[in-house]
Amino acid sequence: MRFFVQNFGCRATQADGAALEAQLAARGLSEAGERAEAEVVILNTCTVTQNADDDARQTIRRVRRENPAAKILVTGCYAQRAPDDLARMEGVEWVVGNSHKTQIADLVSGAMEYHGQILTGDIFDTREILTAPILDSTSDRTRPNLKIQDGCHNRCSFCVIPYVRGKSRFVPADDVVEQVRSLATRYKEVVLSGINLGRWGREAGVGMRLADLIRRLLQETDIQRIRLSSVEPMDFTDDLLGLMAESPRIAKHVHAPLQSGSDTILRKMHRKYRPRHYADRLSKARSWMPDAAIGADVMTGFPGETDELFEESRAFIAAMPFTYLHVFTYSERPGTPATEMEGKVPMHVRKARNKVLRELADEKNFAFRQSFSGRELTAVTMDPPGTALTDNFLKVNLDMPYMPNRLVHLRIQGPDGSVLRGTVAGEI
């Protein structure tokens, strides 16, 4: 039997998909090169926005048209949130929530008897983690992402993720060390990721924190560069920031979700920090790592965001040492407290504010890139040849093709559109 797994959304979902592929192959199934050639199509969905739901539903219809004989299995976050809606769609054979995702390989291979269409349960009882290193199949196949944490204890009023991912849980330290040790034989850089990465180790009876894990990786593996994906601002402790600043093997890259620079809106969002707390973390990061990339997720159009509160947020963001932003437009998610809040912002206003912040982000990013003209930075060369990613998260177009997956010194020549131009000055 041939299968095809299509992933939607974040790196955690992609890591789940990679683990599913490995499990299916271990049971004797073969991976189809194209979706239209598969006998089983597994759609590993996202549900963070309405657009994510729409993408999944459109894909189900498309699979049904292009490959009507295929059995369609829908899993992931949308399947956990609204299994009945998906089960009613024509062509859907199974709907398997995140709560039972580890059973998909047995279900598809016939090793498990199951006579229903929907397989879901209480996600908050789930303790297992699906994880496998993933590579970007379209552009960057030199920097594997390794998911070491899943789930979230936070209850942000706009976010559905805790209800579809469950409680925070993590991959044990020994397992992480073993996986990174293996990856270090093939790659120069590994990206550690999770739904709420900064909470790694924060369970009763565990004496380690994320910084302690990274110390073990530095001591017990040969990986040349460790990069952290998104970490909540208050989890960027002095210990973690200090470790990042002192070790040349940790990428100087801080991504701390902000969501809003307005104190009023942060309270309505049920975020666990105030703007002054956030500013303190970024001030320390910039002071200890002057050349670091500093990024954030920010949202426009949250209920109650008046023109004055948006300006408060915009002004705070303008004052912060950001080098890039991921800007999102608020999207109502069924079952979240924010959907019941007063003060809905018209969609055209949400999008107009989104544009304002994107333009601000572009200005900050250009100034950051321009500041490195004539300087030397370290970078990992990427695939396709001729591109590289610096320690501080800047993409560089090289003046000639260079072997991917090398750690090098780059001499930066200057901006080249949305990236930099540079030349390899030598390998490390």
Secondary structure, DSSP 8 states (H G I E B T S, - for coil): -EEEEEE-SSHHHHHHHHHHHHHHHHTT-EE-SSGGG-SEEEEEE--SSHHHHHHHHHHHHHHHHH-TTSEEEEEEHHHHH-HHHHHTSTTEEEEEEGGGGGGHHHHHHTSS---SSEE---GGG--------B--SSS--SS-EEEEEE------TT--HHHHH-S-EE--HHHHHHHHHHHTTT-SEEEEEETTGGGTT-STT----HHHHHHHHHHH---SEEEE----GGGS-HHHHHHHHH-TTB--EEE---B-S-HHHHHHHT-S--HHHHHHHHHHHHHH-TT-EEEEEEEE--TT--HHHHHHHHHHHHHS--SEEEEEE----TTSGGGG-S----HHHHHHHHHHHHHHHHHHHHHHHHTTTT-EEEEEEETTTTEEEETTS-EEEESS---SS-EEEEEEEEEETTEEEEEEEEE-
